[in-house]
Amino acid sequence: QVQLVESGGGLVQPGGSLTLSCVGTDFSFYDNTVGWFRQAPGKERERVSCISQTDRATYYVDPVRGRFTMSTDRASNTAYLQMSNLRPDDTAVYYCAAAWLPLRCDVYEASRYDHWGQGTQVTVSL
């Protein structure tokens, strides 16, 4: 049974850093497209970053580009999201997701992802 389990969330002050992890079981991150999403209270779920299965290219949305870094480790089947210079508007529940998606991953909406983790809360506040 496919499972994605996130960890690493928490409370951090503005300007701080966190690294989120997502471990997949019965599923290969290397052979599929992987994405990190977030959902703030009262807002729709939005994609933060993704890695395409076709060429392993990584894409970021503008608000996080230069501050967040997404990576995957094939040996441990883990996806990471390194977040630095965090801001209060980064506060949200963060989810990892995966699916077999043959095109550039930044063209796909959240609804196209088949497998989701349970989410981990990130709170940026003084």
CYANA upper distance limits for C-alpha pairs under 8 A (distance plus 0.5 A):
  1 GLN  CA     25 THR  CA      7.99
  1 GLN  CA     26 ASP  CA      6.52
  2 VAL  CA     24 GLY  CA      7.71
  2 VAL  CA     25 THR  CA      6.09
  2 VAL  CA     26 ASP  CA      5.44
  2 VAL  CA     27 PHE  CA      6.37
  2 VAL  CA    115 HIS  CA      7.91
  3 GLN  CA     23 VAL  CA      8.50
  3 GLN  CA     24 GLY  CA      6.17
  3 GLN  CA     25 THR  CA      5.72
  3 GLN  CA     26 ASP  CA      7.50
  3 GLN  CA     27 PHE  CA      8.13
  3 GLN  CA    115 HIS  CA      8.03
  3 GLN  CA    116 TRP  CA      8.20
  3 GLN  CA    117 GLY  CA      7.52
  4 LEU  CA     22 CYS  CA      6.73
  4 LEU  CA     23 VAL  CA      6.11
  4 LEU  CA     24 GLY  CA      5.09
  4 LEU  CA     25 THR  CA      7.12
  4 LEU  CA     96 CYS  CA      7.77
  4 LEU  CA     97 ALA  CA      8.01
  4 LEU  CA    115 HIS  CA      7.80
  4 LEU  CA    116 TRP  CA      6.64
  4 LEU  CA    117 GLY  CA      5.02
  4 LEU  CA    118 GLN  CA      8.06
  5 VAL  CA     21 SER  CA      8.48
  5 VAL  CA     22 CYS  CA      5.76
  5 VAL  CA     23 VAL  CA      5.80
  5 VAL  CA     24 GLY  CA      7.14
  5 VAL  CA    117 GLY  CA      5.70
  5 VAL  CA    118 GLN  CA      7.07
  5 VAL  CA    119 GLY  CA      8.32
  6 GLU  CA     20 LEU  CA      7.42
  6 GLU  CA     21 SER  CA      5.93
  6 GLU  CA     22 CYS  CA      4.72
  6 GLU  CA     23 VAL  CA      7.09
  6 GLU  CA     95 TYR  CA      7.58
  6 GLU  CA     96 CYS  CA      7.44
  6 GLU  CA    117 GLY  CA      6.68
  6 GLU  CA    118 GLN  CA      7.41
  6 GLU  CA    119 GLY  CA      6.60
  6 GLU  CA    120 THR  CA      6.66
  7 SER  CA     20 LEU  CA      6.25
  7 SER  CA     21 SER  CA      5.79
  7 SER  CA     22 CYS  CA      6.99
  7 SER  CA    120 THR  CA      6.62
  8 GLY  CA     18 LEU  CA      7.56
  8 GLY  CA     19 THR  CA      6.47
  8 GLY  CA     20 LEU  CA      5.02
  8 GLY  CA     21 SER  CA      6.65
  8 GLY  CA    120 THR  CA      7.71
  9 GLY  CA     18 LEU  CA      7.61
  9 GLY  CA     19 THR  CA      8.10
  9 GLY  CA     20 LEU  CA      6.75
  9 GLY  CA    120 THR  CA      5.80
  9 GLY  CA    121 GLN  CA      5.72
  9 GLY  CA    122 VAL  CA      5.43
  9 GLY  CA    123 THR  CA      8.44
 10 GLY  CA     18 LEU  CA      8.46
 10 GLY  CA    120 THR  CA      8.47
 10 GLY  CA    121 GLN  CA      6.64
 10 GLY  CA    122 VAL  CA      5.56
 10 GLY  CA    123 THR  CA      6.62
 11 LEU  CA    122 VAL  CA      6.68
 11 LEU  CA    123 THR  CA      5.25
 11 LEU  CA    124 VAL  CA      6.43
 11 LEU  CA    125 SER  CA      7.63
 12 VAL  CA     16 GLY  CA      6.46
 12 VAL  CA     17 SER  CA      7.68
 12 VAL  CA     18 LEU  CA      8.18
 12 VAL  CA     86 LEU  CA      8.48
 12 VAL  CA    122 VAL  CA      8.32
 12 VAL  CA    123 THR  CA      6.79
 12 VAL  CA    124 VAL  CA      5.51
 12 VAL  CA    125 SER  CA      6.80
 12 VAL  CA    126 LEU  CA      8.19
 13 GLN  CA     86 LEU  CA      8.13
 13 GLN  CA    124 VAL  CA      5.89
 13 GLN  CA    125 SER  CA      5.52
 13 GLN  CA    126 LEU  CA      5.62
 14 PRO  CA     85 ASN  CA      7.40
 14 PRO  CA     86 LEU  CA      5.86
 14 PRO  CA     87 ARG  CA      5.54
 14 PRO  CA     88 PRO  CA      6.88
 14 PRO  CA    124 VAL  CA      6.24
 14 PRO  CA    125 SER  CA      6.52
 14 PRO  CA    126 LEU  CA      7.23
 15 GLY  CA     84 SER  CA      7.41
 15 GLY  CA     85 ASN  CA      4.54
 15 GLY  CA     86 LEU  CA      5.36
 15 GLY  CA     87 ARG  CA      6.88
 16 GLY  CA     84 SER  CA      6.50
 16 GLY  CA     85 ASN  CA      5.90
 16 GLY  CA     86 LEU  CA      5.98
 17 SER  CA     82 GLN  CA      8.07
 17 SER  CA     83 MET  CA      5.92
 17 SER  CA     84 SER  CA      4.75
 17 SER  CA     85 ASN  CA      6.70
 17 SER  CA     86 LEU  CA      6.71
 18 LEU  CA     82 GLN  CA      6.68
 18 LEU  CA     83 MET  CA      5.74
 18 LEU  CA     84 SER  CA      7.11
 19 THR  CA     80 TYR  CA      7.30
 19 THR  CA     81 LEU  CA      6.07
 19 THR  CA     82 GLN  CA      4.83
 19 THR  CA     83 MET  CA      6.36
 20 LEU  CA     80 TYR  CA      6.04
 20 LEU  CA     81 LEU  CA      5.51
 20 LEU  CA     82 GLN  CA      6.90
 20 LEU  CA     83 MET  CA      8.44
 21 SER  CA     78 THR  CA      7.12
 21 SER  CA     79 ALA  CA      6.25
 21 SER  CA     80 TYR  CA      5.11
 21 SER  CA     81 LEU  CA      7.07
 22 CYS  CA     78 THR  CA      5.90
 22 CYS  CA     79 ALA  CA      5.51
 22 CYS  CA     80 TYR  CA      6.84
 22 CYS  CA     96 CYS  CA      6.94
 22 CYS  CA    117 GLY  CA      8.27
 23 VAL  CA     76 SER  CA      8.17
 23 VAL  CA     77 ASN  CA      6.60
 23 VAL  CA     78 THR  CA      4.98
 23 VAL  CA     79 ALA  CA      7.05
 24 GLY  CA     28 SER  CA      7.57
 24 GLY  CA     29 PHE  CA      7.76
 24 GLY  CA     77 ASN  CA      6.35
 24 GLY  CA     78 THR  CA      6.79
 25 THR  CA     77 ASN  CA      8.25
 28 SER  CA     32 ASN  CA      7.02
 28 SER  CA     77 ASN  CA      6.89
 29 PHE  CA     33 THR  CA      7.36
 29 PHE  CA     34 VAL  CA      6.88
 29 PHE  CA     72 THR  CA      7.77
 29 PHE  CA     74 ARG  CA      7.66
 29 PHE  CA     77 ASN  CA      6.50
 29 PHE  CA     78 THR  CA      7.80
 29 PHE  CA     79 ALA  CA      7.93
 29 PHE  CA     98 ALA  CA      7.84
 30 TYR  CA     53 GLN  CA      7.25
 30 TYR  CA     72 THR  CA      8.16
 30 TYR  CA     74 ARG  CA      6.63
 30 TYR  CA     77 ASN  CA      8.11
 31 ASP  CA     53 GLN  CA      6.34
 31 ASP  CA    100 TRP  CA      8.27
 32 ASN  CA     52 SER  CA      7.87
 32 ASN  CA     53 GLN  CA      5.37
 32 ASN  CA     98 ALA  CA      7.07
 32 ASN  CA     99 ALA  CA      6.20
 32 ASN  CA    100 TRP  CA      5.42
 32 ASN  CA    101 LEU  CA      7.44
 33 THR  CA     50 CYS  CA      7.69
 33 THR  CA     51 ILE  CA      6.27
 33 THR  CA     52 SER  CA      5.34
 33 THR  CA     53 GLN  CA      5.10
 33 THR  CA     98 ALA  CA      6.05
 33 THR  CA     99 ALA  CA      5.99
 33 THR  CA    100 TRP  CA      6.38
 33 THR  CA    101 LEU  CA      6.46
 33 THR  CA    105 CYS  CA      7.18
 34 VAL  CA     50 CYS  CA      6.03
 34 VAL  CA     51 ILE  CA      5.91
 34 VAL  CA     52 SER  CA      7.40
 34 VAL  CA     53 GLN  CA      8.18
 34 VAL  CA     79 ALA  CA      8.31
 34 VAL  CA     96 CYS  CA      7.75
 34 VAL  CA     97 ALA  CA      6.28
 34 VAL  CA     98 ALA  CA      4.91
 34 VAL  CA     99 ALA  CA      7.28
 35 GLY  CA     47 ARG  CA      7.59
 35 GLY  CA     48 VAL  CA      7.99
 35 GLY  CA     49 SER  CA      6.19
 35 GLY  CA     50 CYS  CA      4.48
 35 GLY  CA     51 ILE  CA      6.88
 35 GLY  CA     96 CYS  CA      6.18
 35 GLY  CA     97 ALA  CA      5.72
 35 GLY  CA     98 ALA  CA      6.68
 36 TRP  CA     47 ARG  CA      6.62
 36 TRP  CA     48 VAL  CA      6.01
 36 TRP  CA     49 SER  CA      5.88
 36 TRP  CA     50 CYS  CA      6.68
 36 TRP  CA     81 LEU  CA      8.05
 36 TRP  CA     94 TYR  CA      7.44
 36 TRP  CA     95 TYR  CA      6.17
 36 TRP  CA     96 CYS  CA      4.99
 36 TRP  CA     97 ALA  CA      6.82
 37 PHE  CA     45 ARG  CA      7.10
 37 PHE  CA     46 GLU  CA      5.94
 37 PHE  CA     47 ARG  CA      4.75
 37 PHE  CA     48 VAL  CA      5.60
 37 PHE  CA     49 SER  CA      7.61
 37 PHE  CA     94 TYR  CA      6.17
 37 PHE  CA     95 TYR  CA      5.59
 37 PHE  CA     96 CYS  CA      6.69
 37 PHE  CA     97 ALA  CA      8.05
 37 PHE  CA    110 ALA  CA      8.46
 38 ARG  CA     45 ARG  CA      6.07
 38 ARG  CA     46 GLU  CA      6.01
 38 ARG  CA     47 ARG  CA      7.00
 38 ARG  CA     48 VAL  CA      7.21
 38 ARG  CA     92 ALA  CA      6.30
 38 ARG  CA     93 VAL  CA      5.93
 38 ARG  CA     94 TYR  CA      4.77
 38 ARG  CA     95 TYR  CA      6.44
 39 GLN  CA     43 LYS  CA      6.78
 39 GLN  CA     44 GLU  CA      6.51
 39 GLN  CA     45 ARG  CA      4.86
 39 GLN  CA     46 GLU  CA      6.84
 39 GLN  CA     92 ALA  CA      5.69
 39 GLN  CA     93 VAL  CA      5.83
 39 GLN  CA     94 TYR  CA      7.11
 40 ALA  CA     44 GLU  CA      7.82
 40 ALA  CA     45 ARG  CA      7.90
 40 ALA  CA     91 THR  CA      6.98
 40 ALA  CA     92 ALA  CA      4.71
 40 ALA  CA     93 VAL  CA      6.88
 41 PRO  CA     92 ALA  CA      7.60
 45 ARG  CA    110 ALA  CA      8.04
 46 GLU  CA    110 ALA  CA      7.92
 47 ARG  CA     61 VAL  CA      7.78
 47 ARG  CA    109 GLU  CA      8.27
 47 ARG  CA    110 ALA  CA      7.56
 48 VAL  CA     60 TYR  CA      6.40
 48 VAL  CA     61 VAL  CA      6.09
 48 VAL  CA     64 VAL  CA      7.64
 49 SER  CA     58 THR  CA      7.55
 49 SER  CA     59 TYR  CA      5.86
 49 SER  CA     60 TYR  CA      4.84
 49 SER  CA     61 VAL  CA      6.87
 49 SER  CA     70 MET  CA      7.36
 49 SER  CA    106 ASP  CA      8.43
 50 CYS  CA     58 THR  CA      6.15
 50 CYS  CA     59 TYR  CA      5.91
 50 CYS  CA     60 TYR  CA      7.34
 50 CYS  CA     70 MET  CA      7.87
 50 CYS  CA    105 CYS  CA      6.64
 50 CYS  CA    106 ASP  CA      7.36
 51 ILE  CA     56 ARG  CA      6.05
 51 ILE  CA     57 ALA  CA      6.01
 51 ILE  CA     58 THR  CA      4.93
 51 ILE  CA     59 TYR  CA      6.99
 51 ILE  CA     70 MET  CA      8.29
 51 ILE  CA     71 SER  CA      8.34
 51 ILE  CA    105 CYS  CA      7.00
 52 SER  CA     56 ARG  CA      5.42
 52 SER  CA     57 ALA  CA      6.05
 52 SER  CA     58 THR  CA      7.12
 52 SER  CA    101 LEU  CA      8.29
 52 SER  CA    102 PRO  CA      8.49
 52 SER  CA    103 LEU  CA      7.91
 52 SER  CA    104 ARG  CA      6.23
 52 SER  CA    105 CYS  CA      5.53
 53 GLN  CA     57 ALA  CA      8.50
 53 GLN  CA    100 TRP  CA      8.16
 53 GLN  CA    101 LEU  CA      7.73
 53 GLN  CA    102 PRO  CA      7.59
 53 GLN  CA    105 CYS  CA      8.48
 54 THR  CA    102 PRO  CA      7.06
 54 THR  CA    103 LEU  CA      7.69
 54 THR  CA    104 ARG  CA      8.04
 58 THR  CA     70 MET  CA      7.73
 59 TYR  CA    105 CYS  CA      8.11
 59 TYR  CA    106 ASP  CA      6.98
 60 TYR  CA     64 VAL  CA      7.14
 60 TYR  CA     65 ARG  CA      6.09
 61 VAL  CA     65 ARG  CA      6.69
 64 VAL  CA     68 PHE  CA      6.10
 67 ARG  CA     83 MET  CA      6.56
 67 ARG  CA     84 SER  CA      5.74
 67 ARG  CA     85 ASN  CA      6.70
 67 ARG  CA     86 LEU  CA      8.21
 68 PHE  CA     81 LEU  CA      7.18
 68 PHE  CA     82 GLN  CA      5.96
 68 PHE  CA     83 MET  CA      4.97
 68 PHE  CA     84 SER  CA      6.68
 69 THR  CA     80 TYR  CA      8.46
 69 THR  CA     81 LEU  CA      6.18
 69 THR  CA     82 GLN  CA      5.50
 69 THR  CA     83 MET  CA      7.08
 70 MET  CA     79 ALA  CA      7.88
 70 MET  CA     80 TYR  CA      6.08
 70 MET  CA     81 LEU  CA      5.06
 70 MET  CA     82 GLN  CA      6.81
 71 SER  CA     79 ALA  CA      6.31
 71 SER  CA     80 TYR  CA      5.72
 71 SER  CA     81 LEU  CA      7.14
 72 THR  CA     77 ASN  CA      7.62
 72 THR  CA     78 THR  CA      6.12
 72 THR  CA     79 ALA  CA      4.73
 72 THR  CA     80 TYR  CA      6.47
 73 ASP  CA     77 ASN  CA      6.11
 73 ASP  CA     78 THR  CA      5.78
 73 ASP  CA     79 ALA  CA      6.89
 74 ARG  CA     78 THR  CA      7.44
 86 LEU  CA     90 ASP  CA      6.99
 86 LEU  CA    124 VAL  CA      7.23
 87 ARG  CA     91 THR  CA      8.09
 87 ARG  CA    124 VAL  CA      6.58
 87 ARG  CA    125 SER  CA      8.49
 88 PRO  CA    123 THR  CA      7.86
 88 PRO  CA    124 VAL  CA      5.21
 88 PRO  CA    125 SER  CA      6.39
 89 ASP  CA    124 VAL  CA      8.08
 90 ASP  CA    122 VAL  CA      8.08
 90 ASP  CA    123 THR  CA      7.99
 90 ASP  CA    124 VAL  CA      7.22
 91 THR  CA    121 GLN  CA      8.31
 91 THR  CA    122 VAL  CA      5.90
 91 THR  CA    123 THR  CA      5.10
 91 THR  CA    124 VAL  CA      5.96
 92 ALA  CA    121 GLN  CA      6.57
 92 ALA  CA    122 VAL  CA      6.04
 92 ALA  CA    123 THR  CA      7.13
 93 VAL  CA    119 GLY  CA      6.35
 93 VAL  CA    120 THR  CA      5.88
 93 VAL  CA    121 GLN  CA      4.84
 93 VAL  CA    122 VAL  CA      6.50
 94 TYR  CA    119 GLY  CA      5.77
 94 TYR  CA    120 THR  CA      5.77
 94 TYR  CA    121 GLN  CA      6.70
 94 TYR  CA    122 VAL  CA      7.47
 95 TYR  CA    116 TRP  CA      7.38
 95 TYR  CA    117 GLY  CA      6.32
 95 TYR  CA    118 GLN  CA      7.25
 95 TYR  CA    119 GLY  CA      4.96
 95 TYR  CA    120 THR  CA      7.12
 96 CYS  CA    116 TRP  CA      6.47
 96 CYS  CA    117 GLY  CA      6.13
 96 CYS  CA    119 GLY  CA      7.78
 97 ALA  CA    113 TYR  CA      6.72
 97 ALA  CA    114 ASP  CA      7.85
 97 ALA  CA    115 HIS  CA      5.90
 97 ALA  CA    116 TRP  CA      4.92
 97 ALA  CA    117 GLY  CA      6.91
 98 ALA  CA    113 TYR  CA      6.08
 98 ALA  CA    114 ASP  CA      6.79
 98 ALA  CA    115 HIS  CA      5.76
 98 ALA  CA    116 TRP  CA      7.25
 99 ALA  CA    112 ARG  CA      7.92
 99 ALA  CA    113 TYR  CA      5.47
 99 ALA  CA    114 ASP  CA      5.78
 99 ALA  CA    115 HIS  CA      6.89
100 TRP  CA    113 TYR  CA      8.47
101 LEU  CA    105 CYS  CA      7.53
103 LEU  CA    107 VAL  CA      7.94
104 ARG  CA    108 TYR  CA      8.38
108 TYR  CA    112 ARG  CA      6.79
109 GLU  CA    113 TYR  CA      8.20
